[in-house]
């Protein structure tokens, strides 16, 4: 008769513990069905599920394990598992699993309690809890990284819309970000990241900066805001704003480029992505001149933006070629995916405006970054409480693996 036993260990973590335990089990030829271990502050929690049809071998192994555990300072418990229960557990392993990532400048028990209540209300069971952010020092520091906890879930989501709504509401109330992702092969194999530029990689809207130099700042800013909110057609509003720049001296472009503020976390994010082999691109409804400036400064692989028409050193009030609007951004993302031989599911898109929604929807991971309400509500994921480098946590990257710039 087959016996299945869960052996649980708890105690101080020490070198060679696992090796000695496996040696004790191997002597009696017990089959290992599952194993998992976690160490928190040098405290070990280890579980091993073993099986055998030889009851004598099982009994001898358990006796040896008890003696060994006492010798190395571990508390041990044995729990028999019925075969039917084990087979159901195996069957459940084929169900869709999810990853919930919670990040904020600082996470509290109140935050985690609220998030896990949402998880529980949706019928999920928490299988793993992993801290992706670095170890927290007690010393006060202005350079402290965000806090991030990742939950691995099993179970069947009861109502995806309700879960998303609850997460958005909690995010707004508590100034935390919550990302819920299906834990599939695409999530573990992203290869391309496409960024909007204005108010995403940089804090400004460049066309507003150009308008200030041209003395038409108020008129252009009003049109820009309405376009980003989705109240105006992007192409029409863009041409109207560019027309207001007619007569501007193109010599101001380098001056504007130098005063652009790169968004917090952008340099760390892109340098880490590059070190991990990702391709990066700017897909911008802004201007090529400034996109190329950022390309050189940040090490971006490709840029696609609008070309501001200049004649004899003066802005003509027109753009050259096809305007990069929302539909064009989505097409460019698809083209880049084809170029690099990947699926759009392996791409990440990051933006803040309504014209970013098509590419956010096409990408396997679409992130609304410090976005307008319309965009937050329609994007796959949203980040507002931390910098751009918070995206690394959505990829499962640990702080210790982040490239230091």
C-alpha positions as CSV (number, residue, x, y, z in Angstrom):
1,X,0.0,0.0,0.0
2,X,1.4,3.4,-1.0
3,X,2.1,5.9,1.8
4,X,2.4,9.6,1.1
5,X,3.8,11.8,3.9
6,X,4.4,15.5,4.2
7,X,7.5,16.2,6.3
8,X,7.7,19.8,7.6
9,X,10.9,21.2,9.2
10,X,11.3,24.5,11.1
11,X,14.4,25.9,12.7
12,X,17.7,27.7,12.3
13,X,19.2,27.6,8.8
14,X,22.6,25.9,8.6
15,X,25.0,24.7,5.9
16,X,24.4,21.2,4.5
17,X,21.1,20.6,6.2
18,X,19.3,19.8,2.9
19,X,22.0,17.5,1.8
20,X,21.9,15.5,5.0
21,X,18.1,15.2,4.9
22,X,18.2,14.0,1.3
23,X,20.8,11.4,2.2
24,X,18.6,10.0,4.9
25,X,15.7,9.7,2.5
26,X,17.8,8.2,-0.3
27,X,19.1,5.4,1.9
28,X,15.6,4.1,2.1
29,X,14.7,4.9,-1.6
30,X,11.8,7.2,-0.8
31,X,10.3,9.0,-3.8
32,X,10.3,12.8,-3.6
33,X,7.0,14.1,-4.9
34,X,7.4,17.8,-4.0
35,X,9.7,20.0,-2.1
36,X,9.8,23.7,-1.1
37,X,11.9,25.9,1.1
38,X,12.0,29.4,2.4
39,X,14.5,31.2,4.7
40,X,13.5,34.4,6.5
41,X,16.1,36.1,8.8
42,X,18.1,32.8,9.0
43,X,15.0,30.8,10.0
44,X,14.3,27.8,7.8
45,X,10.9,26.5,6.7
46,X,11.1,23.3,4.6
47,X,8.5,21.0,3.3
48,X,9.1,17.6,1.6
49,X,6.4,15.3,0.3
50,X,7.6,11.7,0.1
51,X,6.1,8.4,-1.1
52,X,6.8,4.7,-0.8
53,X,5.1,1.4,-1.1
54,X,7.4,-0.2,1.5
55,X,6.0,0.6,4.9
56,X,9.1,-0.7,6.6
57,X,11.3,1.6,4.6
58,X,9.0,4.5,5.4
59,X,9.1,3.8,9.1
60,X,12.9,3.5,9.1
61,X,13.3,6.7,7.2
62,X,11.0,8.6,9.5
63,X,13.0,7.4,12.5
64,X,16.3,8.4,10.9
65,X,14.8,11.8,10.0
66,X,13.7,12.4,13.6
67,X,17.2,11.7,14.9
68,X,18.8,13.8,12.3
69,X,16.4,16.8,12.8
70,X,17.1,16.7,16.6
71,X,20.8,16.6,15.8
72,X,20.7,19.7,13.6
73,X,18.2,21.6,15.7
74,X,15.1,21.4,13.6
75,X,11.5,20.8,14.7
76,X,9.9,18.1,12.4
77,X,6.3,17.1,11.8
78,X,4.9,14.2,9.8
79,X,1.5,14.5,8.1
80,X,0.0,11.5,6.1
81,X,-1.7,12.6,2.9
82,X,-4.5,10.4,1.4
83,X,-3.8,9.3,-2.2
84,X,-7.1,10.9,-3.4
85,X,-6.2,14.2,-1.8
86,X,-2.7,14.1,-3.4
87,X,-4.2,13.3,-6.9
88,X,-6.6,16.2,-6.6
89,X,-3.6,18.5,-5.7
90,X,-1.8,17.2,-8.9
91,X,-4.9,17.9,-11.0
92,X,-5.2,21.4,-9.6
93,X,-1.7,22.2,-10.7
94,X,-3.0,22.5,-14.2
95,X,-5.2,25.4,-13.4
96,X,-4.3,29.0,-14.4
97,X,-2.1,30.6,-11.7
98,X,-1.7,34.3,-11.1
99,X,0.9,36.7,-9.7
100,X,-0.2,39.7,-7.7
101,X,2.5,42.4,-7.2
102,X,2.1,45.1,-4.6
103,X,4.4,48.1,-4.5
104,X,4.5,51.4,-2.8
105,X,7.0,53.8,-1.2
106,X,6.3,51.9,2.0
107,X,4.1,48.8,2.6
108,X,2.3,48.3,5.8
109,X,0.3,45.4,7.3
110,X,-2.8,47.5,6.6
111,X,-1.9,47.5,2.9
112,X,-1.2,43.8,2.8
113,X,-4.3,42.9,4.7
114,X,-6.5,44.9,2.3
115,X,-4.8,43.3,-0.8
116,X,-5.0,39.7,0.5
117,X,-8.7,40.3,1.4
118,X,-9.4,41.1,-2.3
119,X,-7.4,38.0,-3.2
120,X,-9.4,35.8,-0.8
121,X,-12.8,37.3,-1.9
122,X,-11.9,36.1,-5.4
123,X,-11.5,32.5,-4.3
124,X,-7.7,32.5,-4.5
125,X,-5.3,30.7,-2.2
126,X,-1.9,32.3,-1.6
127,X,0.8,29.7,-2.3
128,X,4.0,31.9,-2.2
129,X,4.9,35.3,-0.7
130,X,8.2,36.8,-2.0
131,X,9.8,40.1,-1.2
132,X,11.3,41.6,-4.4
133,X,12.6,44.8,-2.8
134,X,15.9,44.9,-1.0
135,X,16.3,44.2,2.7
136,X,15.1,47.2,4.7
137,X,17.6,49.0,6.8
138,X,16.5,50.7,10.0
139,X,18.6,53.8,9.3
140,X,16.7,56.7,7.8
141,X,17.7,57.4,4.2
142,X,16.3,59.6,1.5
143,X,17.5,57.1,-1.1
144,X,15.3,54.2,0.0
145,X,14.0,51.9,-2.7
146,X,10.2,51.2,-3.0
147,X,8.8,48.3,-1.2
148,X,7.4,45.3,-3.2
149,X,5.8,42.1,-2.2
150,X,4.8,39.4,-4.8
151,X,2.1,36.9,-4.1
152,X,1.8,33.6,-6.1
153,X,-1.9,32.5,-6.3
154,X,-3.7,29.4,-7.2
155,X,-7.4,29.0,-7.7
156,X,-10.1,30.2,-10.1
157,X,-10.8,33.9,-10.4
158,X,-14.5,34.5,-9.7
159,X,-15.0,37.9,-11.2
160,X,-12.1,39.6,-13.1
161,X,-14.0,42.9,-13.4
162,X,-14.8,43.0,-9.7
163,X,-11.2,42.2,-8.7
164,X,-9.8,44.9,-11.1
165,X,-12.3,47.5,-9.7
166,X,-11.4,46.6,-6.1
167,X,-7.6,46.9,-6.9
168,X,-8.1,50.3,-8.6
169,X,-10.1,51.6,-5.7
170,X,-7.6,50.4,-3.1
171,X,-4.7,51.9,-5.1
172,X,-6.4,55.3,-5.1
173,X,-7.3,55.2,-1.4
174,X,-3.9,53.9,-0.1
175,X,-1.4,55.2,-2.6
176,X,-0.2,51.7,-3.5
177,X,0.0,49.9,-6.9
178,X,-1.4,46.5,-7.4
179,X,-0.7,44.4,-10.5
180,X,-2.6,41.2,-11.3
181,X,-1.0,39.0,-14.0
182,X,-1.7,35.6,-15.3
183,X,1.4,33.6,-14.6
184,X,1.9,32.2,-18.1
185,X,5.0,31.6,-20.3
186,X,4.7,35.1,-21.9
187,X,5.1,36.8,-18.5
188,X,8.3,35.0,-18.0
189,X,9.7,35.7,-21.4
190,X,9.2,39.4,-22.2
191,X,11.7,40.7,-24.8
192,X,10.7,44.3,-25.9
193,X,9.7,47.4,-24.0
194,X,8.1,50.4,-25.8
195,X,7.8,53.7,-24.1
196,X,5.8,56.8,-24.7
197,X,8.1,59.8,-24.2
198,X,6.2,63.0,-23.0
199,X,5.1,62.7,-19.3
200,X,6.4,59.1,-19.3
201,X,10.2,59.0,-19.9
202,X,10.3,62.7,-19.3
203,X,8.2,64.8,-17.0
204,X,7.3,67.5,-19.5
205,X,5.1,67.7,-22.7
206,X,7.7,68.9,-25.2
207,X,5.1,70.6,-27.4
208,X,4.2,72.7,-24.4
209,X,7.8,73.7,-23.9
210,X,8.0,74.7,-27.6
211,X,4.9,76.7,-27.3
212,X,6.3,78.6,-24.3
213,X,9.3,79.6,-26.5
214,X,6.9,80.6,-29.3
215,X,4.7,82.6,-26.9
216,X,1.6,80.5,-27.4
217,X,1.9,78.4,-24.3
218,X,-1.7,78.8,-23.0
219,X,-3.3,77.9,-26.3
220,X,-1.3,74.8,-26.8
221,X,-1.5,73.6,-23.2
222,X,-5.2,73.6,-23.3
223,X,-5.4,71.6,-26.6
224,X,-2.7,69.2,-25.2
225,X,-4.7,68.5,-22.0
226,X,-8.0,67.8,-23.9
227,X,-6.2,65.5,-26.3
228,X,-4.5,63.5,-23.5
229,X,-7.9,63.1,-21.8
230,X,-9.3,61.7,-25.0
231,X,-11.7,64.6,-25.6
232,X,-10.1,65.5,-29.0
233,X,-9.0,63.5,-32.0
234,X,-5.2,63.3,-31.7
235,X,-4.3,64.0,-35.3
236,X,-6.4,67.1,-35.6
237,X,-5.4,68.4,-32.2
238,X,-1.7,67.7,-33.0
239,X,-1.8,69.6,-36.3
240,X,-3.6,72.5,-34.6
241,X,-0.9,72.7,-31.9
242,X,2.0,72.4,-34.4
243,X,0.5,75.2,-36.6
244,X,0.7,77.5,-33.6
245,X,4.5,77.0,-33.6
246,X,5.0,78.5,-37.0
247,X,7.8,81.0,-37.1
248,X,9.7,79.6,-34.0
249,X,13.5,79.7,-34.3
250,X,14.7,76.1,-34.4
251,X,17.8,77.1,-32.4
252,X,15.7,76.8,-29.2
253,X,15.5,73.0,-29.7
254,X,18.8,72.1,-28.0
255,X,18.1,74.5,-25.1
256,X,14.7,72.7,-24.6
257,X,16.3,69.3,-24.8
258,X,18.9,70.2,-22.1
259,X,16.2,71.3,-19.6
260,X,14.0,68.2,-20.0
261,X,13.6,66.3,-16.7
262,X,14.0,62.5,-17.0
263,X,11.4,60.7,-15.0
264,X,12.5,59.2,-11.7
265,X,13.6,55.6,-12.2
266,X,13.9,55.8,-16.0
267,X,17.7,55.4,-16.1
268,X,17.7,52.5,-13.7
269,X,14.9,50.8,-15.5
270,X,16.5,51.1,-19.0
271,X,20.0,50.2,-17.9
272,X,18.7,47.1,-16.2
273,X,16.5,46.1,-19.1
274,X,19.5,46.4,-21.4
275,X,21.7,44.3,-19.1
276,X,19.0,41.6,-19.2
277,X,18.9,41.6,-23.0
278,X,15.6,43.5,-23.6
279,X,15.1,45.7,-26.6
280,X,13.8,49.2,-25.9
281,X,12.0,51.7,-28.1
282,X,10.4,55.2,-27.9
283,X,7.1,55.3,-29.7
284,X,6.1,59.0,-29.3
285,X,3.5,61.4,-30.4
286,X,6.1,64.0,-29.7
287,X,9.1,64.9,-31.8
288,X,11.9,62.9,-33.3
289,X,14.6,65.5,-32.3
290,X,13.9,65.0,-28.6
291,X,13.4,61.3,-28.9
292,X,16.8,60.9,-30.4
293,X,18.2,63.1,-27.7
294,X,16.8,60.7,-25.1
295,X,18.0,57.7,-27.2
296,X,21.6,58.9,-26.8
297,X,21.2,59.8,-23.2
298,X,19.5,56.6,-22.0
299,X,20.7,54.0,-24.5
300,X,17.4,53.3,-26.2
301,X,17.5,50.9,-29.2
302,X,14.9,52.5,-31.5
303,X,12.9,55.7,-31.7
304,X,9.8,56.6,-33.7
305,X,8.3,60.0,-33.4
306,X,7.0,63.0,-35.4
307,X,9.4,65.0,-37.5
308,X,9.0,68.8,-37.0
309,X,9.4,70.6,-40.3
310,X,12.1,73.2,-40.3
311,X,13.0,75.5,-43.3
312,X,15.9,77.9,-43.2
313,X,16.1,77.4,-39.4
314,X,12.5,78.3,-38.8
315,X,9.7,76.0,-37.8
316,X,7.1,75.9,-40.6
317,X,4.1,74.8,-38.4
318,X,3.9,71.4,-40.1
319,X,5.2,67.9,-39.6
320,X,6.9,65.6,-42.2
321,X,5.5,62.2,-43.0
322,X,2.9,60.1,-41.1
323,X,1.8,61.4,-37.7
324,X,2.5,59.0,-34.8
325,X,-0.9,58.7,-33.2
326,X,-2.4,55.9,-31.1
327,X,-3.0,53.6,-34.1
328,X,0.5,54.2,-35.4
329,X,2.0,53.4,-32.0
330,X,0.2,50.1,-32.0
331,X,1.4,49.3,-35.5
332,X,5.0,50.3,-34.7
333,X,4.9,47.9,-31.7
334,X,3.7,45.1,-33.9
335,X,6.4,45.9,-36.5
336,X,9.1,45.8,-33.8
337,X,7.8,42.5,-32.5
338,X,8.0,41.1,-36.0
339,X,11.5,42.5,-36.5
340,X,12.7,40.9,-33.3
341,X,10.9,37.6,-34.0
342,X,8.6,37.8,-31.0
343,X,4.9,37.8,-30.2
344,X,3.2,41.1,-29.1
345,X,2.5,39.1,-25.9
346,X,6.2,39.3,-25.2
347,X,6.2,43.1,-25.4
348,X,5.6,45.7,-22.7
349,X,4.1,49.1,-23.5
350,X,4.3,52.1,-21.1
351,X,2.4,55.3,-21.5
352,X,0.2,57.9,-19.8
353,X,-2.2,59.3,-22.4
354,X,-5.3,58.2,-24.3
355,X,-3.2,57.9,-27.5
356,X,-1.2,55.2,-25.7
357,X,-4.2,52.9,-25.1
358,X,-3.9,51.0,-28.5
359,X,-0.3,49.9,-27.8
360,X,-1.1,49.3,-24.1
361,X,-3.9,46.9,-25.2
362,X,-1.8,45.2,-27.9
363,X,1.2,44.5,-25.6
364,X,1.2,41.5,-23.3
365,X,1.9,43.9,-20.4
366,X,0.5,47.4,-20.8
367,X,1.4,49.8,-18.0
368,X,-0.4,53.1,-17.5
369,X,2.3,55.2,-15.8
370,X,1.1,58.1,-13.6
371,X,-1.7,58.2,-16.2
372,X,-4.9,60.0,-16.7
373,X,-8.0,58.4,-15.1
374,X,-9.3,57.2,-18.5
375,X,-6.0,55.4,-19.2
376,X,-5.7,53.9,-15.7
377,X,-9.2,52.4,-16.0
378,X,-8.5,50.8,-19.4
379,X,-4.9,49.7,-19.2
380,X,-3.9,46.2,-18.0
381,X,-1.8,47.6,-15.2
382,X,-1.1,50.9,-13.6
383,X,1.8,52.4,-11.6
384,X,1.5,55.8,-9.9
385,X,3.0,55.5,-6.4
386,X,6.7,54.8,-7.4
387,X,9.1,55.6,-10.3
388,X,9.4,54.0,-13.7
389,X,11.8,51.4,-12.2
390,X,8.8,49.9,-10.4
391,X,8.1,48.1,-13.7
392,X,11.0,45.8,-13.0
393,X,9.0,44.3,-10.1
394,X,6.2,43.5,-12.5
395,X,8.7,41.4,-14.4
396,X,9.7,39.6,-11.2
397,X,13.1,41.2,-11.0
398,X,14.6,41.3,-7.5
399,X,16.4,44.4,-6.2
400,X,19.6,42.5,-6.0
401,X,19.5,41.9,-9.8
402,X,18.9,45.6,-10.7
403,X,21.7,47.2,-12.7
404,X,23.1,50.1,-10.7
405,X,23.6,53.3,-12.6
